[in-house]
Amino acid sequence: MTAKIQLSRGIDEQATDVKITRSKDGDTSVAVFIFDVPNCMTGETAGSNEILGMYMIDEEGEMITRNVNAKFINGKASGIEAIHKIDGEVEWERFLRFMNRYAESNGMGLNKA
């Protein structure tokens, strides 16, 4: 199974950008996912898809965040931002495993600040 992200169940998405920050003590981290043109907002089913969160799915299971915000310009959807909070070392390691799989599946790379 490849790693995938869904904003609406059953519709795979590809993040345009992912920004990750981590506190100095490593206790808390935040990942911000940007989707400029998400599949769930385009095509024939664009108006009927329900977005209740961001689902990160891989062979280990599923991680969910409900902190998802749509951006609109002149009344038309123009993208989605999802914020995933990570608490502690165990969640951080799990998130990194997912991101490595997701990056490999989608041809993404890492740019350090």
Biotite code that builds the C-alpha atoms (Angstrom):
import biotite.structure as struc

atoms = struc.array([
    struc.Atom([0.000, 0.000, 0.000], chain_id="A", res_id=1, res_name="MET", atom_name="CA", element="C"),
    struc.Atom([1.295, 3.430, -0.881], chain_id="A", res_id=2, res_name="THR", atom_name="CA", element="C"),
    struc.Atom([0.854, 6.384, 1.427], chain_id="A", res_id=3, res_name="ALA", atom_name="CA", element="C"),
    struc.Atom([-1.975, 8.720, 0.483], chain_id="A", res_id=4, res_name="LYS", atom_name="CA", element="C"),
    struc.Atom([-3.801, 11.774, 1.733], chain_id="A", res_id=5, res_name="ILE", atom_name="CA", element="C"),
    struc.Atom([-7.534, 12.274, 1.377], chain_id="A", res_id=6, res_name="GLN", atom_name="CA", element="C"),
    struc.Atom([-9.571, 15.364, 2.216], chain_id="A", res_id=7, res_name="LEU", atom_name="CA", element="C"),
    struc.Atom([-12.799, 13.727, 1.119], chain_id="A", res_id=8, res_name="SER", atom_name="CA", element="C"),
    struc.Atom([-13.072, 9.958, 1.601], chain_id="A", res_id=9, res_name="ARG", atom_name="CA", element="C"),
    struc.Atom([-12.104, 8.027, -1.513], chain_id="A", res_id=10, res_name="GLY", atom_name="CA", element="C"),
    struc.Atom([-10.436, 10.938, -3.349], chain_id="A", res_id=11, res_name="ILE", atom_name="CA", element="C"),
    struc.Atom([-6.627, 10.929, -3.202], chain_id="A", res_id=12, res_name="ASP", atom_name="CA", element="C"),
    struc.Atom([-4.857, 14.277, -3.046], chain_id="A", res_id=13, res_name="GLU", atom_name="CA", element="C"),
    struc.Atom([-1.343, 15.527, -3.656], chain_id="A", res_id=14, res_name="GLN", atom_name="CA", element="C"),
    struc.Atom([-0.090, 18.282, -1.380], chain_id="A", res_id=15, res_name="ALA", atom_name="CA", element="C"),
    struc.Atom([1.378, 21.300, -3.132], chain_id="A", res_id=16, res_name="THR", atom_name="CA", element="C"),
    struc.Atom([3.555, 22.106, -0.122], chain_id="A", res_id=17, res_name="ASP", atom_name="CA", element="C"),
    struc.Atom([4.171, 20.817, 3.404], chain_id="A", res_id=18, res_name="VAL", atom_name="CA", element="C"),
    struc.Atom([5.824, 22.947, 6.093], chain_id="A", res_id=19, res_name="LYS", atom_name="CA", element="C"),
    struc.Atom([6.935, 21.283, 9.307], chain_id="A", res_id=20, res_name="ILE", atom_name="CA", element="C"),
    struc.Atom([8.059, 23.017, 12.494], chain_id="A", res_id=21, res_name="THR", atom_name="CA", element="C"),
    struc.Atom([9.207, 21.418, 15.733], chain_id="A", res_id=22, res_name="ARG", atom_name="CA", element="C"),
    struc.Atom([9.724, 22.908, 19.174], chain_id="A", res_id=23, res_name="SER", atom_name="CA", element="C"),
    struc.Atom([13.262, 22.946, 20.558], chain_id="A", res_id=24, res_name="LYS", atom_name="CA", element="C"),
    struc.Atom([12.395, 20.379, 23.218], chain_id="A", res_id=25, res_name="ASP", atom_name="CA", element="C"),
    struc.Atom([10.682, 18.130, 20.636], chain_id="A", res_id=26, res_name="GLY", atom_name="CA", element="C"),
    struc.Atom([7.425, 17.931, 22.597], chain_id="A", res_id=27, res_name="ASP", atom_name="CA", element="C"),
    struc.Atom([5.238, 19.596, 19.980], chain_id="A", res_id=28, res_name="THR", atom_name="CA", element="C"),
    struc.Atom([5.395, 19.847, 16.224], chain_id="A", res_id=29, res_name="SER", atom_name="CA", element="C"),
    struc.Atom([3.108, 21.245, 13.561], chain_id="A", res_id=30, res_name="VAL", atom_name="CA", element="C"),
    struc.Atom([2.784, 20.241, 9.911], chain_id="A", res_id=31, res_name="ALA", atom_name="CA", element="C"),
    struc.Atom([0.929, 22.586, 7.552], chain_id="A", res_id=32, res_name="VAL", atom_name="CA", element="C"),
    struc.Atom([-0.269, 21.000, 4.303], chain_id="A", res_id=33, res_name="PHE", atom_name="CA", element="C"),
    struc.Atom([-1.198, 23.217, 1.353], chain_id="A", res_id=34, res_name="ILE", atom_name="CA", element="C"),
    struc.Atom([-3.404, 21.946, -1.484], chain_id="A", res_id=35, res_name="PHE", atom_name="CA", element="C"),
    struc.Atom([-3.637, 24.583, -4.253], chain_id="A", res_id=36, res_name="ASP", atom_name="CA", element="C"),
    struc.Atom([-6.041, 22.652, -6.490], chain_id="A", res_id=37, res_name="VAL", atom_name="CA", element="C"),
    struc.Atom([-7.379, 19.683, -4.525], chain_id="A", res_id=38, res_name="PRO", atom_name="CA", element="C"),
    struc.Atom([-9.103, 16.930, -6.490], chain_id="A", res_id=39, res_name="ASN", atom_name="CA", element="C"),
    struc.Atom([-12.094, 17.042, -4.144], chain_id="A", res_id=40, res_name="CYS", atom_name="CA", element="C"),
    struc.Atom([-12.832, 20.617, -5.294], chain_id="A", res_id=41, res_name="MET", atom_name="CA", element="C"),
    struc.Atom([-12.546, 20.000, -9.032], chain_id="A", res_id=42, res_name="THR", atom_name="CA", element="C"),
    struc.Atom([-14.311, 17.883, -11.617], chain_id="A", res_id=43, res_name="GLY", atom_name="CA", element="C"),
    struc.Atom([-17.873, 16.611, -11.748], chain_id="A", res_id=44, res_name="GLU", atom_name="CA", element="C"),
    struc.Atom([-18.259, 16.007, -8.017], chain_id="A", res_id=45, res_name="THR", atom_name="CA", element="C"),
    struc.Atom([-16.697, 19.289, -6.857], chain_id="A", res_id=46, res_name="ALA", atom_name="CA", element="C"),
    struc.Atom([-19.756, 20.656, -5.077], chain_id="A", res_id=47, res_name="GLY", atom_name="CA", element="C"),
    struc.Atom([-20.906, 17.422, -3.500], chain_id="A", res_id=48, res_name="SER", atom_name="CA", element="C"),
    struc.Atom([-17.768, 16.259, -1.648], chain_id="A", res_id=49, res_name="ASN", atom_name="CA", element="C"),
    struc.Atom([-17.844, 16.526, 2.124], chain_id="A", res_id=50, res_name="GLU", atom_name="CA", element="C"),
    struc.Atom([-14.530, 17.566, 3.684], chain_id="A", res_id=51, res_name="ILE", atom_name="CA", element="C"),
    struc.Atom([-14.503, 16.635, 7.360], chain_id="A", res_id=52, res_name="LEU", atom_name="CA", element="C"),
    struc.Atom([-10.750, 16.411, 7.865], chain_id="A", res_id=53, res_name="GLY", atom_name="CA", element="C"),
    struc.Atom([-7.467, 15.341, 6.361], chain_id="A", res_id=54, res_name="MET", atom_name="CA", element="C"),
    struc.Atom([-6.800, 11.607, 6.380], chain_id="A", res_id=55, res_name="TYR", atom_name="CA", element="C"),
    struc.Atom([-3.193, 10.393, 6.102], chain_id="A", res_id=56, res_name="MET", atom_name="CA", element="C"),
    struc.Atom([-3.343, 6.704, 5.208], chain_id="A", res_id=57, res_name="ILE", atom_name="CA", element="C"),
    struc.Atom([-0.567, 4.130, 4.872], chain_id="A", res_id=58, res_name="ASP", atom_name="CA", element="C"),
    struc.Atom([0.157, 0.512, 5.776], chain_id="A", res_id=59, res_name="GLU", atom_name="CA", element="C"),
    struc.Atom([0.403, 1.392, 9.487], chain_id="A", res_id=60, res_name="GLU", atom_name="CA", element="C"),
    struc.Atom([-3.107, 2.818, 9.558], chain_id="A", res_id=61, res_name="GLY", atom_name="CA", element="C"),
    struc.Atom([-4.583, 6.299, 9.515], chain_id="A", res_id=62, res_name="GLU", atom_name="CA", element="C"),
    struc.Atom([-3.822, 9.662, 11.111], chain_id="A", res_id=63, res_name="MET", atom_name="CA", element="C"),
    struc.Atom([-6.544, 12.298, 11.084], chain_id="A", res_id=64, res_name="ILE", atom_name="CA", element="C"),
    struc.Atom([-6.659, 16.039, 11.596], chain_id="A", res_id=65, res_name="THR", atom_name="CA", element="C"),
    struc.Atom([-9.886, 18.032, 11.677], chain_id="A", res_id=66, res_name="ARG", atom_name="CA", element="C"),
    struc.Atom([-8.117, 21.405, 11.376], chain_id="A", res_id=67, res_name="ASN", atom_name="CA", element="C"),
    struc.Atom([-8.864, 21.983, 7.677], chain_id="A", res_id=68, res_name="VAL", atom_name="CA", element="C"),
    struc.Atom([-9.587, 25.390, 6.139], chain_id="A", res_id=69, res_name="ASN", atom_name="CA", element="C"),
    struc.Atom([-10.723, 26.182, 2.600], chain_id="A", res_id=70, res_name="ALA", atom_name="CA", element="C"),
    struc.Atom([-9.640, 29.368, 0.838], chain_id="A", res_id=71, res_name="LYS", atom_name="CA", element="C"),
    struc.Atom([-12.045, 31.218, -1.429], chain_id="A", res_id=72, res_name="PHE", atom_name="CA", element="C"),
    struc.Atom([-11.429, 33.972, -3.975], chain_id="A", res_id=73, res_name="ILE", atom_name="CA", element="C"),
    struc.Atom([-14.471, 35.742, -5.425], chain_id="A", res_id=74, res_name="ASN", atom_name="CA", element="C"),
    struc.Atom([-16.720, 32.996, -4.080], chain_id="A", res_id=75, res_name="GLY", atom_name="CA", element="C"),
    struc.Atom([-14.785, 30.173, -5.737], chain_id="A", res_id=76, res_name="LYS", atom_name="CA", element="C"),
    struc.Atom([-12.733, 27.608, -3.881], chain_id="A", res_id=77, res_name="ALA", atom_name="CA", element="C"),
    struc.Atom([-9.033, 28.229, -4.434], chain_id="A", res_id=78, res_name="SER", atom_name="CA", element="C"),
    struc.Atom([-7.318, 25.755, -2.131], chain_id="A", res_id=79, res_name="GLY", atom_name="CA", element="C"),
    struc.Atom([-7.154, 24.068, 1.235], chain_id="A", res_id=80, res_name="ILE", atom_name="CA", element="C"),
    struc.Atom([-4.814, 24.353, 4.200], chain_id="A", res_id=81, res_name="GLU", atom_name="CA", element="C"),
    struc.Atom([-4.695, 21.534, 6.760], chain_id="A", res_id=82, res_name="ALA", atom_name="CA", element="C"),
    struc.Atom([-2.829, 21.762, 10.056], chain_id="A", res_id=83, res_name="ILE", atom_name="CA", element="C"),
    struc.Atom([-1.702, 18.576, 11.819], chain_id="A", res_id=84, res_name="HIS", atom_name="CA", element="C"),
    struc.Atom([-0.405, 18.883, 15.401], chain_id="A", res_id=85, res_name="LYS", atom_name="CA", element="C"),
    struc.Atom([2.056, 16.263, 16.596], chain_id="A", res_id=86, res_name="ILE", atom_name="CA", element="C"),
    struc.Atom([2.627, 15.635, 20.313], chain_id="A", res_id=87, res_name="ASP", atom_name="CA", element="C"),
    struc.Atom([5.608, 13.705, 21.631], chain_id="A", res_id=88, res_name="GLY", atom_name="CA", element="C"),
    struc.Atom([8.309, 11.519, 20.171], chain_id="A", res_id=89, res_name="GLU", atom_name="CA", element="C"),
    struc.Atom([6.102, 8.513, 19.322], chain_id="A", res_id=90, res_name="VAL", atom_name="CA", element="C"),
    struc.Atom([3.699, 10.612, 17.210], chain_id="A", res_id=91, res_name="GLU", atom_name="CA", element="C"),
    struc.Atom([6.662, 12.436, 15.618], chain_id="A", res_id=92, res_name="TRP", atom_name="CA", element="C"),
    struc.Atom([8.328, 9.166, 14.559], chain_id="A", res_id=93, res_name="GLU", atom_name="CA", element="C"),
    struc.Atom([5.014, 7.858, 13.173], chain_id="A", res_id=94, res_name="ARG", atom_name="CA", element="C"),
    struc.Atom([4.478, 11.084, 11.239], chain_id="A", res_id=95, res_name="PHE", atom_name="CA", element="C"),
    struc.Atom([7.991, 10.931, 9.764], chain_id="A", res_id=96, res_name="LEU", atom_name="CA", element="C"),
    struc.Atom([7.447, 7.342, 8.607], chain_id="A", res_id=97, res_name="ARG", atom_name="CA", element="C"),
    struc.Atom([4.222, 8.411, 6.895], chain_id="A", res_id=98, res_name="PHE", atom_name="CA", element="C"),
    struc.Atom([5.860, 11.459, 5.287], chain_id="A", res_id=99, res_name="MET", atom_name="CA", element="C"),
    struc.Atom([8.765, 9.381, 3.958], chain_id="A", res_id=100, res_name="ASN", atom_name="CA", element="C"),
    struc.Atom([6.295, 6.984, 2.330], chain_id="A", res_id=101, res_name="ARG", atom_name="CA", element="C"),
    struc.Atom([4.124, 9.826, 1.041], chain_id="A", res_id=102, res_name="TYR", atom_name="CA", element="C"),
    struc.Atom([7.123, 11.714, -0.389], chain_id="A", res_id=103, res_name="ALA", atom_name="CA", element="C"),
    struc.Atom([8.375, 8.565, -2.093], chain_id="A", res_id=104, res_name="GLU", atom_name="CA", element="C"),
    struc.Atom([4.924, 7.846, -3.572], chain_id="A", res_id=105, res_name="SER", atom_name="CA", element="C"),
    struc.Atom([4.487, 11.420, -4.869], chain_id="A", res_id=106, res_name="ASN", atom_name="CA", element="C"),
    struc.Atom([7.988, 12.422, -5.943], chain_id="A", res_id=107, res_name="GLY", atom_name="CA", element="C"),
    struc.Atom([8.419, 14.995, -3.191], chain_id="A", res_id=108, res_name="MET", atom_name="CA", element="C"),
    struc.Atom([11.697, 16.040, -1.624], chain_id="A", res_id=109, res_name="GLY", atom_name="CA", element="C"),
    struc.Atom([12.941, 17.786, 1.526], chain_id="A", res_id=110, res_name="LEU", atom_name="CA", element="C"),
    struc.Atom([14.182, 21.380, 1.621], chain_id="A", res_id=111, res_name="ASN", atom_name="CA", element="C"),
    struc.Atom([15.640, 22.341, 4.992], chain_id="A", res_id=112, res_name="LYS", atom_name="CA", element="C"),
    struc.Atom([15.279, 25.933, 6.161], chain_id="A", res_id=113, res_name="ALA", atom_name="CA", element="C"),
])
